[in-house]
Amino acid sequence: MNETQLMMEVSRGEDSRHQFKLNFTNTDALASELIAFANSEGGRLFIGVSDNGEVKGLLKSDISRLNQMLSNAASQNVHPPVNPISENVSVKNGLVMIVTVEKGLNKPYVDTQGRIWVKNGADKRSVTSREEMQRLFQSSGLIYADETPVTSASSNDIDLEKFASYFERRYRGKIEPTSRELSRLLRNLNLSRNETPTLAGILLFGKMPQIFKPAFMVKAVNFPGTVISGSSYIDREEIDGTLVEQYNRSMAFIRRNLHHIPSGSSFNSQSVLEIPEAVFEELLVNALIHRDYFIYAPIRLLLFADRVEIVSPGCLPNHLDTEQIHYGVSNLRNSSLASHAFYLLPYSGIGSGIPRAFAAWQEIRFVNDRKANQFAAIVQRKRGLSDAPPDKFRQQAD
């Protein structure tokens, strides 16, 4: 980087990936900045630049001291160690050291006191909530939300009939109706730990999953216009139960609230939804299986006059972006749920769902909102249908 490029970077100001510091005299302070970048999306630390973007510069003696401090901080004050890259740029007032820190692969990174730092806008903050710490572990594959035990539940909270039906369908075998046999099978299928059902076990086969996890449901609302209105709605439902029940009831909500149009010109032609059902089959399964279960919030199914939104807690995991999932690239966040969903829901587990949805309906876009930590699939409705009430089309179809 030359001085002109440096000045252009600095002129844009600080943000989550660019931090300005006049100097460092404390190794722990430098380590906390490295940790914040590594635990977030990575970034650059400009040393020799004031908070307001004034390039003050450093002396050569400062550079020598800072290089030693950087080496010590990265290897001894950050756990696990990181490997920052430094670059010195000559400016009229001396030198500016630019330290580049890549997004970490072994999160969470901590300092010598065990504190976890993350970026918070242009600044940083320490992580204190258990849920946020769990998400950092999750991003490194050290912990999976769906495999965590639901400590207040027991095997008595598993619906034996549902589980037996699944087991017989998948393994062609019968289950003895005893608690010991049920506990053994749940443990072998990674649906329980130490006689306690995991989150996957409760969400797939629980008698009443929302007793233990009330937020893990779908909140569905059909609004009359194109924006969310607090008191005005056409239809609404809080959809609870197992993931299979949530899927079926969510599909039923969509069917009764979208327009039904004749598939042909004859009087007896069958009606079809204005948007192919296959689109919502794929997007709903995706939301239920791949959402972030370390975030205690429901999935939102929102119907508007011009679009349908399926909003999932948690942004795309790790390196994934919206362009990659368009072409079928996937990354399993909840591997236990996914392995069983193959036999319970219309789910392949090979990343083909999103391409199939696009093949059925082109007007889909994704919003991966890392700031709000949520992912939205937005499906545009047919133009020219939203002005007419759904019942008119249902009557025509009938």
C-alpha positions in Angstrom: 0.0 0.0 0.0 1.3 3.5 -0.9 0.6 6.8 0.8 -2.2 7.7 -1.7 -4.0 4.4 -1.0 -3.5 4.8 2.7 -5.1 8.3 2.7 -8.0 6.9 0.7 -8.6 4.2 3.2 -8.3 6.6 6.2 -10.6 9.1 4.5 -13.5 6.6 4.8 -13.2 6.6 8.6 -13.4 3.8 11.1 -15.8 0.9 10.8 -16.0 -2.8 11.9 -13.0 -3.7 9.7 -10.9 -0.5 10.0 -9.6 0.7 13.4 -7.3 3.8 14.0 -4.9 4.1 16.9 -2.2 6.7 17.5 0.1 4.3 19.3 0.2 1.4 21.7 2.2 1.2 25.0 0.4 -1.9 26.5 0.6 -5.4 25.0 -2.8 -6.4 26.5 -4.5 -3.4 24.7 -3.0 -4.4 21.4 -4.0 -8.1 22.0 -7.6 -7.1 22.6 -7.8 -5.4 19.2 -6.3 -8.4 17.5 -8.9 -10.7 19.3 -11.8 -8.5 18.3 -10.9 -8.7 14.6 -10.2 -12.4 14.8 -13.5 -13.1 16.5 -15.4 -11.0 14.0 -14.8 -10.6 10.3 -11.2 -9.7 10.4 -9.8 -6.2 9.5 -7.0 -3.7 9.6 -5.5 -1.8 12.4 -3.9 1.6 11.4 -1.3 2.6 14.0 -0.2 6.2 13.7 -3.7 7.6 12.9 -5.9 9.4 15.4 -9.5 8.5 16.0 -10.7 11.4 13.8 -8.6 10.2 10.9 -5.6 12.6 11.2 -2.4 10.9 10.1 0.1 11.7 12.8 2.8 9.1 11.9 5.3 7.1 13.9 9.1 7.2 14.4 11.3 4.4 13.3 11.9 3.6 17.0 8.2 3.3 17.5 8.0 0.8 14.6 10.7 -1.4 16.0 9.0 -1.4 19.5 5.6 -2.1 18.0 6.8 -5.0 15.9 8.1 -6.7 19.0 4.9 -5.9 20.9 2.8 -7.2 18.0 4.8 -10.5 18.0 4.4 -10.9 21.8 0.7 -10.0 21.7 -0.2 -12.4 18.9 1.7 -15.4 20.3 1.4 -15.0 24.1 -1.6 -12.7 24.8 -4.0 -14.2 22.4 -5.3 -17.7 22.8 -5.2 -19.6 20.5 -2.4 -17.5 18.8 -3.1 -15.5 15.7 -0.9 -14.5 12.8 -1.3 -10.8 11.9 0.6 -9.3 9.0 2.2 -5.9 9.4 3.1 -3.3 6.7 4.8 0.1 7.1 3.7 3.0 4.8 5.8 6.2 4.6 3.8 9.4 5.1 5.0 13.0 5.4 4.9 12.8 9.2 6.8 9.5 9.4 5.4 6.0 9.2 2.1 4.3 9.6 2.0 0.6 10.6 -0.9 -1.3 9.1 -1.7 -4.6 10.9 -4.0 -7.0 9.0 -5.9 -9.7 11.0 -7.8 -12.4 9.2 -11.1 -13.7 10.3 -10.3 -16.5 12.8 -10.9 -20.2 12.1 -10.6 -21.2 15.8 -13.1 -19.0 17.6 -13.4 -17.9 20.2 -10.1 -16.1 20.8 -9.5 -14.9 24.3 -7.0 -12.7 26.2 -4.8 -13.7 29.1 -7.8 -13.0 31.5 -10.1 -15.3 29.5 -12.1 -12.4 28.1 -13.6 -12.7 24.6 -13.6 -9.5 22.5 -15.6 -8.8 19.3 -16.1 -5.8 17.1 -19.0 -3.6 17.9 -19.3 -1.1 15.1 -16.0 0.8 14.9 -15.2 -0.1 18.5 -15.0 -3.4 20.4 -16.7 -5.0 23.4 -16.3 -8.0 25.6 -18.8 -10.9 25.3 -20.6 -11.7 28.5 -23.8 -13.6 27.5 -23.7 -17.4 27.3 -25.7 -17.5 24.1 -23.1 -15.3 22.2 -20.2 -17.4 23.6 -22.0 -20.5 22.3 -22.4 -19.0 18.9 -18.7 -18.4 18.7 -18.0 -22.0 19.7 -20.5 -23.0 17.1 -18.8 -21.1 14.3 -15.7 -23.1 14.9 -17.5 -26.5 15.0 -16.8 -27.0 18.7 -20.4 -27.1 19.8 -23.7 -27.7 18.0 -27.0 -26.2 19.4 -29.0 -29.2 18.2 -26.8 -31.6 20.2 -27.0 -29.8 23.5 -29.1 -31.5 26.2 -32.4 -30.0 27.2 -31.7 -30.3 30.9 -35.3 -30.0 32.2 -36.5 -32.8 29.9 -36.4 -36.6 30.2 -37.2 -39.5 28.0 -40.8 -39.3 29.3 -41.1 -36.1 27.2 -40.5 -38.0 24.0 -43.5 -39.1 22.1 -42.9 -42.9 21.8 -45.5 -43.3 19.0 -43.8 -40.6 16.8 -40.4 -42.0 17.5 -41.4 -45.6 16.9 -43.1 -44.7 13.6 -39.9 -42.9 12.5 -37.6 -45.8 13.6 -39.7 -48.4 11.8 -39.8 -46.4 8.6 -36.0 -45.8 8.7 -34.6 -49.0 10.1 -37.4 -51.5 9.4 -37.5 -52.5 13.0 -39.9 -52.5 15.9 -39.3 -50.7 19.2 -40.1 -52.4 22.5 -42.4 -50.1 24.5 -40.1 -49.7 27.5 -38.3 -46.7 28.8 -35.0 -48.5 28.9 -35.2 -49.4 25.2 -36.3 -45.9 24.3 -33.4 -44.4 26.2 -30.9 -46.7 24.5 -32.1 -45.9 21.0 -32.2 -42.1 21.6 -28.6 -42.2 22.9 -27.5 -44.3 19.9 -29.1 -42.0 17.4 -27.5 -38.9 19.1 -30.9 -37.7 20.3 -30.0 -37.8 24.0 -27.0 -37.3 26.3 -26.9 -39.1 29.7 -30.6 -40.0 29.6 -31.5 -36.3 28.8 -33.0 -35.6 25.3 -31.0 -33.2 23.1 -32.6 -30.2 21.4 -32.8 -32.3 18.2 -34.6 -35.1 20.1 -37.2 -32.7 21.6 -37.8 -30.7 18.4 -38.2 -33.8 16.3 -40.0 -36.2 18.7 -41.1 -34.2 21.8 -44.6 -34.4 23.1 -44.7 -30.6 23.6 -41.4 -29.0 22.5 -42.4 -25.5 23.4 -42.8 -26.3 27.1 -39.0 -26.4 27.1 -38.2 -24.1 24.2 -41.1 -21.7 23.8 -39.3 -19.4 21.3 -38.6 -22.2 18.8 -41.7 -21.9 16.7 -43.0 -20.1 13.6 -44.9 -16.9 13.9 -47.0 -16.4 10.8 -48.9 -13.2 9.8 -50.6 -12.2 6.6 -50.7 -8.4 6.3 -53.1 -6.5 4.0 -50.4 -4.1 2.6 -46.7 -4.1 1.9 -45.4 -3.1 5.4 -45.8 -4.6 8.9 -48.7 -3.0 10.7 -49.2 -3.6 14.4 -52.9 -4.1 14.6 -54.1 -4.7 11.1 -53.8 -8.3 9.7 -55.8 -10.7 7.6 -54.6 -13.9 9.3 -52.1 -14.9 12.0 -51.0 -18.0 13.7 -48.4 -19.1 16.3 -47.2 -22.4 14.9 -45.8 -24.7 17.5 -45.2 -28.5 17.9 -42.4 -30.6 16.5 -40.5 -29.5 13.4 -42.7 -31.7 11.2 -45.8 -30.2 12.7 -44.4 -26.7 12.3 -43.6 -27.4 8.6 -47.1 -28.9 7.9 -48.9 -26.1 9.6 -46.7 -23.4 8.0 -47.5 -24.9 4.6 -51.2 -24.9 5.4 -51.0 -21.2 6.4 -49.4 -20.4 3.1 -51.9 -22.4 1.1 -54.9 -20.6 2.7 -53.5 -17.1 2.4 -52.0 -17.1 -1.1 -54.2 -16.8 -4.2 -55.4 -20.0 -5.9 -55.6 -19.7 -9.7 -57.0 -22.0 -12.4 -54.3 -24.2 -14.0 -56.1 -24.3 -17.3 -59.0 -22.8 -19.2 -61.6 -25.5 -18.7 -64.3 -25.2 -16.0 -63.0 -28.3 -14.2 -59.3 -27.5 -14.3 -57.6 -27.7 -10.9 -56.3 -24.7 -9.0 -52.7 -24.0 -8.2 -51.0 -21.5 -5.9 -49.9 -18.3 -7.5 -46.3 -19.3 -6.4 -45.4 -23.0 -6.8 -45.6 -24.9 -3.5 -42.2 -26.4 -4.1 -40.7 -23.0 -3.5 -42.0 -22.8 0.1 -41.3 -26.5 0.7 -37.6 -25.9 0.2 -37.4 -22.5 2.0 -39.4 -23.6 5.0 -37.3 -26.8 5.5 -34.2 -24.7 5.1 -35.4 -22.3 7.8 -36.4 -25.0 10.3 -33.2 -27.1 9.8 -30.5 -24.5 9.4 -31.6 -21.6 11.6 -29.4 -20.7 14.6 -30.8 -22.5 17.7 -28.5 -20.5 20.0 -30.7 -17.5 19.3 -33.9 -17.7 21.3 -36.3 -16.3 18.7 -39.0 -17.7 16.4 -38.9 -18.0 12.6 -41.2 -15.4 11.1 -43.4 -16.2 8.1 -44.7 -12.9 6.8 -47.1 -12.5 3.9 -47.6 -9.1 2.3 -49.5 -8.0 -0.8 -46.4 -8.1 -2.9 -44.1 -10.7 -1.3 -43.6 -13.5 1.2 -40.8 -13.3 3.7 -39.3 -16.2 5.7 -37.0 -14.7 8.3 -34.7 -17.1 10.2 -32.7 -16.3 13.4 -29.0 -16.3 12.6 -27.1 -15.2 9.5 -25.4 -17.6 7.1 -22.7 -19.7 8.9 -19.0 -19.2 8.4 -17.9 -18.4 4.9 -21.2 -18.8 3.1 -22.8 -15.9 1.2 -26.1 -15.6 -0.7 -24.4 -16.1 -4.1 -23.0 -19.5 -3.0 -26.2 -20.9 -1.6 -27.9 -19.9 -4.9 -25.7 -22.5 -6.5 -26.1 -25.2 -3.9 -23.1 -24.6 -1.6 -24.1 -25.5 1.9 -22.7 -25.7 5.4 -24.5 -27.7 8.1 -25.1 -25.8 11.3 -27.3 -28.5 12.9 -25.9 -31.8 11.7 -28.0 -34.0 14.0 -31.3 -32.3 12.9 -30.3 -32.6 9.3 -29.4 -36.3 9.5 -32.9 -37.1 10.8 -34.8 -34.6 8.7 -33.8 -36.5 5.6 -36.4 -39.1 6.7 -39.0 -36.8 8.1 -39.2 -33.7 5.8 -38.7 -33.1 2.1 -35.0 -32.5 2.7 -32.1 -34.0 0.7 -29.2 -32.6 2.7 -27.0 -32.1 -0.3 -27.6 -28.4 -0.9 -30.0 -28.9 -3.8 -33.0 -27.3 -2.1 -32.3 -23.6 -3.0 -31.5 -24.4 -6.6 -34.8 -26.3 -6.9 -36.6 -23.3 -5.4 -35.1 -21.0 -8.0 -35.9 -23.5 -10.8 -39.6 -23.3 -9.8 -39.7 -19.5 -9.2 -37.0 -17.0 -10.3 -38.2 -14.0 -8.2 -36.5 -15.0 -4.9 -33.8 -12.9 -3.2 -31.9 -13.5 0.0 -30.8 -11.0 2.6 -28.0 -12.1 4.9 -28.1 -9.5 7.6 -25.0 -10.0 9.8 -25.8 -6.9 11.9 -29.2 -8.1 12.9 -28.0 -11.7 12.9 -30.8 -13.0 10.7 -31.4 -14.4 7.2 -34.4 -13.7 5.1 -35.7 -15.4 2.0 -38.0 -13.0 0.1 -40.3 -14.3 -2.6 -42.1 -11.9 -4.9 -45.7 -12.6 -5.5 -47.4 -12.6 -8.9 -48.0 -9.1 -10.2 -51.7 -8.2 -10.8 -53.0 -10.7 -8.3 -52.4 -8.7 -5.1 -55.2 -6.2 -5.7 -57.9 -8.8 -5.7 -59.0 -10.7 -2.6 -57.8 -14.3 -2.3 -61.4 -15.6 -2.1 -62.2 -14.4 -5.6 -59.5 -16.7 -7.0 -60.5 -19.6 -4.8 -64.1 -19.3 -6.1 -62.8 -19.2 -9.7 -60.7 -22.3 -9.0 -63.5 -24.1 -7.3 
